[in-house]
Amino acid sequence: MSATVADTRAAPAPTAGRDSLPAWPVLTLLWGFPVFWALGATVITGVLLTVVMLSFLAHSRSVRFVPGVYAFTAFVAWVIPCAVMIDSAARMLGLVYRFSILAIVGTAFVYTISAGAALSRRRIVSGLTFVWFVAVAGGLLGLAFPEVRLSTPVGLLLPESLTSNAYVHDLFFPPFAEIQHPWGSPQTFVRPSAPFPYANSWGVAIVLLTPVAVACFMMTKSRYLRVAIVGGLAAMVGPAMATGNRGMFAGLILAAVYVVVRLAARDRAAPVLAIAVLGVVGAAVLVGNGLLGQIATRQHYGDSSGTRFSLYDETFKRTLQSPLLGYGAPRPSPAHEISLGTQGYVWMLMFSFGFVGLALFLTFLWGTTLRTIRAPGDVDLVLHSVLVVASAIIVVYGLDIMQFLTIMLVAAMLLRRRYGLDGTGPGGPSGDG
């Protein structure tokens, strides 16, 4: 990490050749996702590919460090001493699992920045859009086969002492949908979750990946791909309604409003009108099909908001007792059945790694969002909405590996453009992207 910011700005983008980094490790993470999920090996494969990426980085002279890398590296380093606060073997395994995800996405972040033209914006956006298609398909599977639970090969190999844990069981024997029947409710709620362990995880993936799919629509010249993306947008309405996920809908609205306002400021009338019309039509379809009534029913019988605010208050007060290192991992609440530090990534960071860990992560995320706010092209602007929405959604929802990877790859693409490491110069034309 010896390169200075000034050096980074002036450094030419890596060019193709013997010293360039190959694209396949990052692209394998994306295009191989449904296979890894079916095997129960998403994180395991991610760790193996991380070792490969680190090997390539260690032997390459094209490695680049930009502002943002340092804050995230400091955050990951801070997680290590927090391990001294762990009080059980099960929670230590949880910490190792979370640290593995941080290592995977952090390495992919640096690797993508350094790979330059070999790992172009078009290739990354295409891979992430494929993951979006997989998420939409998973939502449809959850609607069609809500009671199915996948038995993965890795899960079958794990000892019962591990799989008896509810979270571990959902990771390695993932359900296609959450089936909820709150006490007194007149209806059962079928909330699609595949290919993620929980319905909220599916919602976060949709929020973060839908703008990427829109960016792919804007970039591609393929009529078939554009039709497929429009079809995917229509297909995700059913699963999205079934989840009743308020945060998901709020996140999608925030992304759309952000892009519309920024485009309007650039006097881009046509895309503003198109997004506005699509938004009104989409809202009319959702409301007309009873979305508001479904959300109200879940809220009335589940009282999820009241429980959340009570957990947030308790999480904050408990963190004050260990403000530096936190507790290493979420722990059971004496007042609720839900563990403290599980109702939002911000709260997990604060409770598990203290206020220092939270501050370091937010320095990375907010700093990157501000550094790339110029977003000179329309595609850049749509991608930038991912970072804006991520800053809001992590307050109420957690991040699984693919959601986290989406944020890091989008951040890497935008930072590359910001510091001229994609061959266009700082803020220059995107070209192929």
N, C-alpha and C positions, 0 to 999 in steps of 0.2 A: 504494500500500500504506500509506496514511496512517491507516487506521482502526485503532484500538487494540482490544485484546481486550475491554475494557469496553464500547466502542462497539458491537462486534460482538454481544455478548450482548444488548444492549438494543435493537439495530436491529430494526425490524419486518421480517417476511418480505416480499419483493417481491410486489406484487399485480399481477393482470392489468391491462393497459393499454398505453398507447403506449410506456412506458419499460420494460416487461417484456421479458425475453429469450425469443426463440422457441425451441421445443424441437427443431425439425427438424435442426439440425446434429449434435447428439449422437445423436438417434434414427437419422439416416441412417448414421452409423458402424456402428450395430448391425444394423438391418434390411437394410442394403445389403451386409453382409459377404460373403455367398456370391457376389454379383455381382462385388464388388471382387476377391475371391480368384480367381475364374475369369478375370478380366482381368489378373491380376498387378499390380493397382493399389491394393492395400490401403493401403500407406503413402503413395503418391502422393495418393490421394483424401483420406487423413487429413490430409495437409499442406494441401491446398486447403480442407478444412472447418475446419482450425485458423485459417487466414487469415480465414475468414468469422466464426468465433467471436471472434477477437481484434477484428475490426471492430465487431461488436455490443457487446462489452465496452467498447471505447473510447468508444462513443457512448451508453452506458447509465449511469444513476445508481443502478442496483440492484446494482452489483458489491459483493460482500461478501468479506472476507478473514478467515479464522479460523485459530487455531493449527493448524499442519500445512502450510498454504500456504507459510509462510515457510521452513520447513526444506526443503521440496521445491524451492522456488525457489532457495535457496542451493545445493542439490545440483546442479541443472541449470546454474547459473552456474559452479560449480566445474569442470564438465566442459570448459568452453571453454578455460581455460589448459592443461588436460591435452593439448590438441592439439599443443603444442610438442614432445611426446615421440614423436609419430608419425614413423616412419622410412621410409614408402613411400606411394605414391599409393593403392595398394589398401587399406592400413589406414586412410588418411584417408577414403576412401569408406565404409569400415565405420564409422568414427566419426561421419560425417555421417548415416549410416543410423540409428545408435543415438540420436544427438541428435535426429533427426526424430521418433522414437518418443517420446522424453521430452517434446518440445514438444507433440506431439499429446495424450498422456494428461494432461500437466500442465495444458494449456489446457482440456481437457474437464473436469478436476477442478474448477478455479475456476469454469468456466461452469455446471456442474451445481449447485454450491453457491449461486451467485448467481441461478439461474433460478427457484428456489422452486417455487411451485404450477404454473407452466407446464410444468415438467419433473418431474412428480410421481414419487414412489417407485414407484407402480404401473406407470407408463410405462417407467421404467428397468428394473424387474424383468422386465417383459414382453419388452423388447428383448433383455436378456441371456439370458432363457430361450429366445428364438428362436435365439440363437447356440448355446446348448446343444443344441437340436434339430439344428442344422446339424452340430455336432461329432459327435453320435451317428450321424447319417446318413452323415457322412464315414467314420466307423469301419466302418459296414456296407459302404460302397463299397470300403474297403480290403480287407475280407475277401473280397468278391465278385470284385474286379478288382485283385489285388495288384500285377500287373506294369504297370498303366497309369500313365503319367506325363503330367500335364496340360501342354500347350504354350500358354502365355498370350500374348495379343497384345503385352503390354509386353515379355515375355521375347524374343519374336521380333524386336523392334525393337532390342534391346540388342546391342552389338558382341560378337563372340566373345571378345575380350580380357577382357570381364567375365564372361560366362556360362561360360567355361572354369574359373572358380573354383568349387569344389564347393559352397560355401555359397550363392553367388549363383545357381548352377544349380538348387539345391533350392528356393530362394525363388521363382524365376520359372518353373521347370519342375517343380512339386511332384509327387512320387510319391504314389500313393494308399496305399502301404504300404512299409515297410522290409522287404526280404527278406534275412535274415541266415542264414548257414550257417557257424558257427564251425568252425575246423579240428578234425576228429575227432568232431564232434557227429553223433549218429545221426539227427538231424532238422533240417529247415529251419524257421526261425522267420519267420512272416509277421506283421509287427507293423503294424497299421493306423496311418496318420498323417494322412490327409486330414481336414479342410482345412488342415492345418499341415505344415511341411516334414519334421518328424521324429515318431516314435512317442512320444518323451518329451514333446514339445510337446502332442500330443493328450492324454496323461495329465494334464499340468498343467491344461489347459483343463477336463477332466472334473472334476478335484478342485475347482477354483475355481467352476465353473458349476453343479455339481450342487446345492450348498446354495441357490443362487439359484433353481433350478428348484423345489426343495422350498418355498422361501418363496413362489414364485408359486402353487404348489398351495394353500398356506395362505391366500393372499390372494384368489384367484379364486372367484367364485360359479358359474362355468361348469362344468357337468358334463362337457362335451366336452373342455375343456382339462385338467381333472383326469385324465380317462381317458387323454388323450394323454401327459401327464407320466408317469403310471404305466407306460404302454406304452414310453415313452422309457427309463425306468429299467430295464425288462426287456430292451429291445433293446440297451442299452449293455453288457450282461454279456458277450456274445460277443466284441466288439472289445476290451473291457477284459482278458478272459482272454488273448486272443491277444497283447496287448502284453507280458504278463508283467511289467508295470511295478510293482515293489515299492513305490516311492515313491508312486505313485498310490493303491494300496490302503491304504498307511499313512496318507496324507493323508485319505482318505475315512473311515477308522476314527477318526482324530483329530477330525475335524469332528463325527462322530456322538457320540463319547464326550463331547466338550466340550458339545454341546447337551444331551445327556441329563443330565449332571452339573448343569448350570446350571438346567435345568427341574426336576430333582429338588429342588434347593435352594429352588425356588419352590413346592414341593408341587403340581406339575402332573403328576399321576399318569397321566392318559390319554395325552398325547403321549409321555411317557417309555416307557410300555408299548408303544405303537405303534412307536416307533423301535427299541426293543430287539428286538421280534419280527421286524421287517423286517431288522435287522442279523444276527440269528441265521439267518434263512432265507437271506439273501444269502450269508453265509459258508458255510453248508452246501452251497449250489448250487455255489459256486466251488471248494470243496475236493473235493466229490464229482465234479467234472468235471476234476480233475487239475491244478488251478492250482499247488499246492505242488510237484508233480513237475516241472512245466514250468519254474518259477522255478529249482528246484535244478539242472536240466539246463543252463539258460542260464548260471547262475553257475559251474557246474563247468567248462564249455568256454570261457566267455568271460572269466571272472575279472574282471568289471567292477568289483567292489568293490576288489580289490587295485590295479587300475589307477587308480581314482579317488583312493584314499588316497595313492598315490605322487605323483599330479598335484597334490593339495592341498598336500602337503609342499613340492614344488618351487615351486608358485605362491607360497606364503607366503615362502619363502626369497628368491625373486627380487624380490618386492615390498619386502622389507627393503632392497634396494639402491636403490629409488626410492620411498620411503614416502609422499611428499607428492603427487606428480603421477602416480604409476604409470607406465604405458607407453602410455597413450592407447587401446590396443586389445589384444586377445589376440595372443600371438606363439607361434611353434612351440616345442615342447619339444625339447631335444637328446636326451632319453631316451625319448620316446614319439612316436607318430605323431599324437597329439592335441595341439592347441594349449593352452597355459596360459591360464587364464581362461575356459574354455568349459564347464566341468563344474559349473555352478551360478551363479546370478545374483550371489550374495554374492562368489564368487571372481572373477567378471568385474569387478565393481565395484572390488574391492580391487586387482586386478592392473592394470586399465585406468586407474583414477582415484585410486589410492592409498588410504591409511587414512582420509584426510580425506573423500574421496568416499563411501567405505563408511559412515563414521560419520554423515554428513549424511543419507544415505538411510535408515539404520536409525533415526535420530532421528525422521524422518518416519513410517516404518511402525510402529515400536513406540510412538511417542508417540500416534499416531492410534488404535492398538489400545487403549491404556490409557485415553485420553480417552473412548472410546465404549464402555467395558467394561460400563457399567450396562445398556445395551440393554434398555429397559423393557418392550418388547413381545416376544411370541414370534417374530414375523417379524424384529424387530430382532436378536434373539438368534441366529437361524439365519444372518442376513446377517453378523453379527459373527464367526461361525465362519470365514468366508472370510478375514478379516484374520489370525485366529489360525493357520490352516493356511498362509497365504501366508508368514508369518514362519518357518515350518519348512521349507517345500518349496523356498524359494529357496536353501537351502544346497546342495541337490543338483541342482536343475534351473534352466534359464534361463527367461526370460520373453519370449514373442513379443508383438506389439502387442495382440492381443485378450485375452491373459491379463493383461497389464499394465493394459489399459483396464478389465477387470473389477474388479481390485483398487481402482483409482482411483475408479470410479463407486460401488462399495460404500462406500468410505471417505467419499466426498462425501455420500452419502445419510445415513450415520450421523452425520457431523459436522453436517449440517444439523439433524438431530433434536437433537443435543447442545446446539447453540447457538440453538435456536428459530427457525431460518430457513425452516422449512417451514409456518409458520402455526399450529403447535401449541403453541409455547412450549417451553422447555428440558425435554426428557424428558416432554412431555405426550402425550396420546393421539394415536395415529398417524392416526386418521381414515382417509381413503382411502389415504394414504401415497403 
